[in-house]
Amino acid sequence: MGLVLRWLSALNLAATLAAFGQTSFPLKPAKARIPDAEILRVDKIWDRAPHNAFTDLIRFRERWFCAFREGGKHVSADGAIRVLSSADAQRWESSALLTYPVADLRDPKLTITPDNLLMLTTAGAMHPPSQIKHKSLVWFSSDGRDWTSAEKIGDPDVWLWRVTWFQNRAYSMGYSTAGERFLRAYVSRDAHQFDTWNPRVFTEGYPNETAIVFQPDDSAVCLLRRDGDPATAQVGLSRPPYRGWTWRDLGVRIGGPNILRLPDGRILAGVRLYDGRQRTSLCWLDMEQPALKEFLTLPSGGDSSYAGLVFHDDILYVSYYSSHEGKSSIYLAQVRLRGY
């Protein structure tokens, strides 16, 4: 009799579930999804200027270096480049302040040359009156404290956004800031003379900020910010000698792009996202779909983004700026990624 009652009870349960449109009953609770990342700590490392923004980060000669713009506000004539250094990524000190008397210096980028010099590139927004709007500039240092004089690189009114070294050559994308809108590819053997590699790499909408990584098969991947109409990011793929690029639309608006190839082959992107609210986020760049897949939002909001990315000792270090606490300030996040 007990067996029959249990069988009838099971039938009643099945009928009840079916009546509500449910035809199966989970025997075990679903496993919680393991997050892709965990924030270990976030530190505010600088806020001394009225506006502190547009960061980059690098590890050079066993020290950390973070470069960013200081100014009176987001756009102002007094923009200068502050360079901080640290032995442990927690206690920071000022190493240098780079200025250019006739320009607002903006968006510094750091890289290391094949002969082991720290290389900093930026653009100067020229003070009026001037025949040009922007010029790209480069400095070099052996220790992050003493820097060479600024040198002009590239073409007037074409902003060389970020330099990436690969096989002893420096590659950069520059975007037009006056007249016709286009993206231009450059290459250099010595970091002093940048030659045009492709005068028109991309021309739809308003292409501008970029980041490039090189893959083990020597292919190059470029993440491109695009404003105007349409205002959706692009991902580009190129193979040696990197003159021609194939582009695909990511269908999302971004700002301040940076990308990093991890040891396991995944491509990580640091971007500003605009959907819902502006924020600085980490995303996976899926080259197959293609797509940007957000997996971690950093403490941020409002005027924010422009991340520097370094993966060191199995920890991801992210410099960025944000105004979520009121004043636009520089932050450094340490993030543990799943699988490391």
C-alpha positions as CSV (number, residue, x, y, z in Angstrom):
1,M,0.0,0.0,0.0
2,G,2.9,2.4,0.9
3,L,4.4,1.8,-2.6
4,V,1.1,2.6,-4.3
5,L,0.6,5.8,-2.3
6,R,4.1,7.0,-3.2
7,W,3.4,6.2,-6.9
8,L,0.1,8.2,-6.8
9,S,1.8,11.1,-5.1
10,A,4.4,11.2,-7.8
11,L,1.7,11.2,-10.4
12,N,0.0,14.1,-8.7
13,L,3.3,16.0,-8.5
14,A,3.9,15.5,-12.2
15,A,0.3,16.6,-13.0
16,T,0.7,19.7,-10.9
17,L,4.0,20.6,-12.6
18,A,2.5,20.1,-16.0
19,A,-0.4,22.3,-15.2
20,F,2.0,25.1,-14.5
21,G,4.0,24.5,-17.7
22,Q,6.9,22.7,-15.9
23,T,7.7,19.2,-17.1
24,S,10.8,18.4,-15.2
25,F,11.9,18.7,-11.6
26,P,15.6,19.4,-10.7
27,L,17.0,16.8,-8.4
28,K,20.0,19.0,-7.5
29,P,20.3,22.8,-7.2
30,A,22.1,24.3,-10.2
31,K,25.8,25.1,-9.7
32,A,26.6,28.8,-9.1
33,R,28.6,30.3,-12.0
34,I,32.2,30.8,-11.1
35,P,33.0,34.5,-11.7
36,D,35.7,35.3,-14.3
37,A,37.4,37.7,-11.9
38,E,37.8,38.9,-8.4
39,I,38.9,42.4,-7.3
40,L,41.7,42.0,-4.7
41,R,42.1,45.7,-4.0
42,V,41.6,49.1,-5.5
43,D,43.7,52.1,-4.4
44,K,43.5,55.8,-5.2
45,I,47.1,56.6,-6.1
46,W,46.8,60.3,-7.2
47,D,44.4,63.1,-7.0
48,R,46.6,66.2,-6.5
49,A,45.6,68.1,-9.7
50,P,42.1,69.6,-10.3
51,H,41.6,66.9,-13.0
52,N,43.6,63.7,-13.2
53,A,42.9,61.4,-16.2
54,F,43.9,59.2,-19.1
55,T,46.3,56.6,-17.7
56,D,48.7,54.0,-18.9
57,L,50.7,51.5,-16.9
58,I,53.9,49.5,-17.4
59,R,56.5,47.5,-15.5
60,F,60.1,48.5,-16.3
61,R,63.3,47.6,-14.6
62,E,61.5,45.9,-11.7
63,R,59.4,49.0,-10.9
64,W,55.9,50.1,-11.8
65,F,55.3,53.3,-13.8
66,C,51.9,55.0,-14.3
67,A,51.6,58.0,-16.6
68,F,48.5,60.3,-16.9
69,R,47.4,63.8,-17.7
70,E,47.1,66.5,-15.1
71,G,45.1,69.7,-15.9
72,G,42.6,72.2,-14.7
73,K,39.8,70.2,-16.3
74,H,39.0,67.5,-18.9
75,V,40.1,69.9,-21.7
76,S,42.3,72.8,-20.7
77,A,45.4,74.6,-21.9
78,D,47.6,73.5,-19.0
79,G,47.7,69.8,-19.6
80,A,50.9,68.1,-18.5
81,I,52.0,64.5,-18.2
82,R,52.7,63.2,-14.7
83,V,54.8,60.0,-14.3
84,L,54.5,58.0,-11.0
85,S,56.7,55.1,-10.0
86,S,56.4,52.4,-7.3
87,A,58.3,49.3,-6.1
88,D,55.2,47.5,-4.8
89,A,52.2,49.0,-6.7
90,Q,50.9,50.4,-3.4
91,R,53.2,53.3,-2.4
92,W,53.6,55.7,-5.3
93,E,55.9,58.7,-5.8
94,S,56.2,61.3,-8.6
95,S,59.1,60.6,-11.0
96,A,58.6,63.3,-13.6
97,L,56.3,66.0,-15.0
98,L,56.5,66.4,-18.8
99,T,55.3,69.7,-20.3
100,Y,55.2,71.3,-23.7
101,P,54.8,75.1,-23.5
102,V,52.6,75.6,-26.6
103,A,50.3,72.6,-26.1
104,D,47.9,70.8,-23.9
105,L,49.5,67.3,-23.5
106,R,47.0,64.5,-23.6
107,D,46.6,60.7,-23.3
108,P,50.2,59.4,-22.6
109,K,51.1,55.8,-23.6
110,L,54.0,53.8,-22.3
111,T,56.1,51.1,-24.0
112,I,59.6,49.7,-23.8
113,T,62.0,49.9,-26.8
114,P,64.1,46.9,-28.0
115,D,67.2,48.6,-26.5
116,N,65.4,48.8,-23.1
117,L,64.4,52.4,-22.8
118,L,61.1,53.6,-21.5
119,M,59.2,55.3,-24.3
120,L,56.3,57.7,-23.7
121,T,54.1,59.0,-26.5
122,T,51.4,61.6,-26.3
123,A,49.7,64.2,-28.4
124,G,49.8,68.0,-28.0
125,A,46.6,70.0,-28.6
126,M,48.2,73.1,-29.9
127,H,47.5,76.5,-28.3
128,P,46.0,79.0,-30.7
129,P,47.1,80.6,-32.9
130,S,48.5,77.6,-34.6
131,Q,48.3,76.2,-38.2
132,I,47.7,72.7,-36.8
133,K,45.5,71.3,-34.2
134,H,47.6,68.4,-32.9
135,K,51.1,67.0,-33.1
136,S,52.3,63.6,-31.8
137,L,55.3,63.6,-29.5
138,V,57.7,61.1,-28.0
139,W,60.1,61.1,-25.0
140,F,62.6,58.4,-23.8
141,S,64.1,57.6,-20.4
142,S,66.4,54.9,-19.0
143,D,65.0,55.3,-15.4
144,G,61.6,57.0,-15.6
145,R,63.0,60.1,-14.0
146,D,65.2,61.8,-16.5
147,W,63.6,62.2,-20.0
148,T,64.9,63.3,-23.3
149,S,63.4,66.4,-25.0
150,A,60.2,65.9,-26.9
151,E,60.4,64.8,-30.5
152,K,57.7,65.2,-33.1
153,I,56.6,61.9,-34.8
154,G,54.1,61.1,-37.6
155,D,52.1,63.7,-39.5
156,P,50.6,67.0,-38.3
157,D,46.9,66.6,-37.3
158,V,47.2,62.8,-37.2
159,W,47.2,61.6,-33.6
160,L,49.4,58.5,-33.1
161,W,47.4,56.9,-30.3
162,R,49.4,53.9,-29.0
163,V,52.7,52.3,-30.0
164,T,53.1,48.5,-29.9
165,W,56.5,46.8,-30.5
166,F,56.7,43.6,-32.4
167,Q,59.8,41.9,-33.9
168,N,61.9,45.1,-33.4
169,R,59.4,47.3,-35.2
170,A,57.0,49.9,-33.6
171,Y,53.5,49.9,-35.0
172,S,50.9,52.6,-34.4
173,M,47.5,53.7,-35.7
174,G,47.0,57.4,-36.1
175,Y,43.7,59.2,-36.6
176,S,42.9,62.4,-38.4
177,T,41.9,65.3,-36.1
178,A,41.2,67.9,-38.8
179,G,39.2,67.7,-42.1
180,E,38.6,64.2,-43.5
181,R,38.2,61.4,-40.9
182,F,40.5,58.4,-41.3
183,L,42.7,55.9,-39.6
184,R,46.3,55.7,-40.8
185,A,48.9,52.9,-40.1
186,Y,52.5,53.7,-39.2
187,V,55.6,51.7,-38.7
188,S,59.1,52.6,-37.3
189,R,62.4,50.8,-36.9
190,D,63.9,53.2,-34.4
191,A,60.9,54.9,-32.6
192,H,62.1,58.3,-34.0
193,Q,60.9,58.2,-37.6
194,F,57.4,56.8,-38.1
195,D,56.6,56.1,-41.8
196,T,53.1,55.7,-43.3
197,W,52.4,52.0,-43.8
198,N,48.8,52.4,-45.0
199,P,47.4,56.0,-45.5
200,R,43.7,54.9,-45.2
201,V,43.1,51.8,-43.0
202,F,39.6,52.7,-42.0
203,T,37.3,55.7,-43.0
204,E,33.7,55.0,-41.9
205,G,32.3,57.3,-39.3
206,Y,34.9,58.8,-37.0
207,P,37.6,56.2,-36.2
208,N,40.0,57.3,-33.5
209,E,41.4,55.5,-30.4
210,T,43.0,52.1,-30.9
211,A,45.0,49.2,-29.3
212,I,46.9,46.4,-31.0
213,V,48.1,43.0,-29.9
214,F,50.1,40.5,-31.9
215,Q,49.3,36.8,-31.8
216,P,51.6,33.8,-31.8
217,D,50.9,33.2,-35.5
218,D,52.1,36.8,-36.2
219,S,48.6,38.1,-36.9
220,A,47.7,41.5,-35.4
221,V,44.4,42.3,-33.7
222,C,43.2,45.9,-33.4
223,L,40.4,47.2,-31.2
224,L,39.1,50.5,-32.6
225,R,36.8,53.1,-31.1
226,R,34.5,54.8,-33.5
227,D,32.3,57.8,-32.9
228,G,30.0,59.8,-35.2
229,D,27.4,57.8,-37.1
230,P,27.5,54.9,-36.6
231,A,29.2,55.0,-33.2
232,T,30.1,51.3,-32.8
233,A,33.5,49.8,-32.1
234,Q,35.4,47.7,-34.6
235,V,37.8,44.8,-34.4
236,G,40.4,44.5,-37.1
237,L,42.6,41.6,-38.1
238,S,45.8,41.8,-40.2
239,R,48.7,39.5,-41.2
240,P,52.2,40.4,-42.2
241,P,53.2,42.8,-43.5
242,Y,50.2,44.5,-41.8
243,R,49.3,46.8,-44.7
244,G,45.7,45.6,-45.1
245,W,43.1,45.0,-42.4
246,T,39.8,43.2,-42.2
247,W,37.2,44.9,-40.0
248,R,34.1,43.6,-38.2
249,D,31.5,45.6,-36.2
250,L,31.2,44.8,-32.5
251,G,27.8,46.6,-32.2
252,V,28.7,48.4,-29.0
253,R,30.0,51.9,-28.2
254,I,33.3,52.1,-26.3
255,G,35.9,54.6,-25.2
256,G,39.5,54.5,-24.1
257,P,40.2,51.0,-25.6
258,N,43.2,48.9,-24.4
259,I,43.7,45.2,-25.0
260,L,46.1,42.5,-23.5
261,R,46.8,39.0,-24.6
262,L,46.9,36.7,-21.6
263,P,49.3,33.6,-21.4
264,D,46.3,31.3,-22.1
265,G,45.5,33.1,-25.3
266,R,42.5,35.0,-24.2
267,I,42.3,38.7,-25.2
268,L,41.2,41.0,-22.4
269,A,40.0,44.5,-23.1
270,G,39.7,47.5,-20.8
271,V,37.1,50.0,-22.1
272,R,34.6,52.6,-21.1
273,L,31.0,51.4,-21.7
274,Y,28.0,53.7,-22.1
275,D,25.0,51.4,-22.0
276,G,22.9,52.4,-18.9
277,R,25.7,54.3,-17.3
278,Q,29.3,55.2,-18.1
279,R,31.8,52.9,-16.4
280,T,35.2,51.4,-16.7
281,S,34.9,47.7,-17.4
282,L,36.9,44.6,-18.3
283,C,35.7,42.5,-21.2
284,W,36.7,39.4,-23.2
285,L,37.3,40.1,-26.8
286,D,35.7,37.2,-28.7
287,M,37.2,37.1,-32.2
288,E,34.8,34.4,-33.4
289,Q,31.5,36.1,-33.1
290,P,33.0,38.8,-32.8
291,A,31.9,40.4,-29.5
292,L,33.0,42.3,-26.4
293,K,31.7,40.4,-23.3
294,E,31.8,42.4,-20.1
295,F,32.9,40.3,-17.0
296,L,33.9,42.9,-14.4
297,T,32.9,46.5,-13.7
298,L,35.6,48.4,-11.8
299,P,34.5,51.0,-9.1
300,S,33.9,53.9,-11.5
301,G,31.4,56.3,-13.0
302,G,31.0,59.5,-14.8
303,D,34.2,60.9,-16.3
304,S,36.1,57.6,-16.3
305,S,38.2,55.0,-18.2
306,Y,41.5,54.9,-20.2
307,A,42.9,51.8,-18.6
308,G,46.5,50.7,-18.5
309,L,46.8,46.9,-18.4
310,V,49.7,44.7,-17.0
311,F,49.6,41.0,-16.2
312,H,52.3,40.2,-13.6
313,D,52.8,37.2,-11.3
314,D,49.3,35.9,-12.2
315,I,47.6,39.2,-11.2
316,L,46.1,41.7,-13.5
317,Y,47.0,45.3,-12.7
318,V,44.7,48.0,-14.1
319,S,45.3,51.7,-13.9
320,Y,42.3,54.0,-14.7
321,Y,40.7,57.2,-13.8
322,S,37.2,57.9,-12.5
323,S,35.1,60.6,-10.9
324,H,32.7,58.3,-9.0
325,E,34.0,59.7,-5.7
326,G,33.6,63.3,-6.9
327,K,37.0,64.5,-8.1
328,S,38.5,62.9,-11.2
329,S,41.3,60.7,-9.7
330,I,43.8,58.0,-10.6
331,Y,43.1,54.4,-9.4
332,L,44.9,51.1,-9.5
333,A,43.0,47.8,-9.3
334,Q,44.5,44.4,-8.7
335,V,42.4,41.6,-10.1
336,R,42.6,37.8,-10.0
337,L,41.4,36.1,-13.1
338,R,39.8,32.7,-13.2
339,G,42.3,30.1,-14.2
340,Y,45.3,31.9,-12.6
